[in-house]
Amino acid sequence: MKRQGLLWAVVSVAILLSFALGVLYAQDVMKVGADTHAVLLENDNVRVLKVSIKPGGKVPMHSHPHNVGYYLTDAKVRITMPDGKSQERELKAGSSAWNEAVTHAVENIGSTELQEIQIELKK
């Protein structure tokens, strides 16, 4: 009986560690969102992305370093964090936002296509 308890504990820890490592090593957005993100410029200091997410479109869990977003269109998105918590954001054309490094998934829940220029900082 003790052996089953120990085996259960080991399996539980392994599952938790694999989840934590998956979050820690979340995919670069260009690996999971190449259909919604395009690299416009990349050098040792920055990567500039053009983001286009159609209504109903989703980008799976991915990571970004610190970045600035400039919104070309109005849009409504749902941002989901690795712990499952989510929030909705209304984005306004012509506005910009500073974003700390983040791991998240994104869904366009509005009726317009999200178009954004995202400038990721490498240093």
N, C-alpha and C positions, 0 to 999 in steps of 0.2 A: 504494500500500500504506500509506503514511503517513497518507493521508487517511482510510482505513478505521479505522486505529488511533485517530486523533483523533476521528472520528465516534463510535466505540465508547466512548471516554472521556467525551465530552460526554453521550451517552445514559445511561451509567452514573451520572454525577454527577446528572443530572436525575432519575433514578429514586430515588437516595438522598435527594436534597433533598425530593422529593415525599413520601417516607415520613417523613422528619424533620419536615416541616411538618404532616403529618397527625397525628403524635404531639403536636407542640407545640400545635396548635390542635384537640385532641380535642374532641368534642362535649360539650356540657353534658348531664348525665344526663337532663334533662327532654326533650331533643330525641330521644334514642335509647332511653330507658327509661320513657316515659310510661305504659306498661302495667304497670310494676312500682313506679313511684315517683309519689307524689302530694304536692303542696305543701300543707302544713297552715298555714303562716304564712311571710310574707316581708316584710322591711322593709329599711332601709338597712344594718342590722348583721348580720342572720342570715337564713337560709332553713331552715325546719324541714320535713323530708320524712318521710313514712310509706313505708317500703319493704316490699313483699310479693313474695317470689319463690317460686313453687311448686317442688316437687321437679322437677329436670330443667330448670328455667327458667334463662334466660341474659339478661344485660344486656351489649350490645356495648361495645366500648372507649369510655370516657367519662372525664371529669375531675371532680374535686371539689376545692374549696379546703380548707384546714384544717377539720377537723370532729370532732365527738364522735358516736359511735354508741351507742345504748342498745338492747340486744337483748331483745325481748319473748318470743322463743321460742328453744329450742335449734335449732341448724342446723349443717350442714357445707357449706362453700363452697370452690370453687377460684377463686383470684384470679390472673389472668394479666396480666402487665405488657406494655408495648409491645414489649419485646425478645423476647417469647415465653416468658420464664421464668414459672413458676407455682408457687404454693404452696397447700396445703390448710389450712383453718382450721376448728377446732371452736368454735362460738359457743355461749355458755351464756345461757339466759334470766336476766334480772336483772343481767347484767354490762354494763359499758360500756367503751369504749376511745377513746383519743385517736388521731386519724389525721392525719398530715401531709398536705399537698396531694398529690394522687395522680392519675395516669392509669392506668386498669386496665379489665379486663373481669371480670365475675363470673358464676359458674355455681353453682347450688344442686345439689350432688352428694349431698345427704342424702335422707332419706325424709320429712322434715317441712318445712312451709312456713317460710321465713325471714320473720320480721316484726321490723322495726327502726324506731326513730325516729332519724333522722340530723339533726344540727344543724350546718349549714355556716356558718362564720364568713366574713363579707365584708370585715372590716377587719383 
